Amino acid sequence: MRTAVSNVIDLLFPRFCLLCGSAVFEEYEKFLCLGCFSDLPLSMHSDPLENPMSKTLWGRCEFIMAQSLLNYQRHSIYADLFKEIKYRGRKDLAFYMGSLLGRKMKHELKQLHGSVLMPVPLARRKFWMRGYNQAEIIANGIAKSTGIPINRNQLTRSVHRKSQTEKSRVERWLNIQSVYRCSKLPERVKNVILVDDVMTTGATIESCVRALNEENNVGITILTLGFTQKA
Ligand SMILES: [Zn+2]
């Protein structure tokens, strides 16, 4: 219920919907107005075993399930949400969306025993510039709504000598296939849930799965906030 205090706070510090910019007043309208929230391209009813995202990875790496919270087009307004998370420091939005994803997948994730969440690591330079790894904040949100612990240290990313943008497409693919490493996981870990912000081509995910499989025999599930197909 709204109180006089929250009315005053809204007057002094008005909040605006991240997508349409209209003022938001209700408690439940955290980042988006109700209209924009209900229009989100949620992949709520898609099958985690068979959906456009999992099909992108078929034949490339072995996994149990792959699911994203949103399926959206690259140039749609929803891409703005990911820009907020990546470039404008909206850790609170990353956490909130992570907790939504966790809630959506709670039932499926419960079937996995001995599971840990593993955020896809960020290049060190990017981490320094941004000050946080958005995948880790998303994993924190998932952990909050599922109670699954996070393993932050064992999947690592090596340092790049040459910028990715200076390379050809093939060079970039070969390069991304060798940047991740994962050491031997504790015996109790039977399932790894890889977490990232957005999946597009799946090259990063594919590389992480390979790295995990090198020294481990675990089931792998992939969760992202967004899936966007290249046009
Ligand atoms: Zn709106």
Residues whose N, C-alpha, C, O or C-beta is under 5 A from the ligand:
A	BS01	ZN	C17 L19 C20 G21 C33 C36
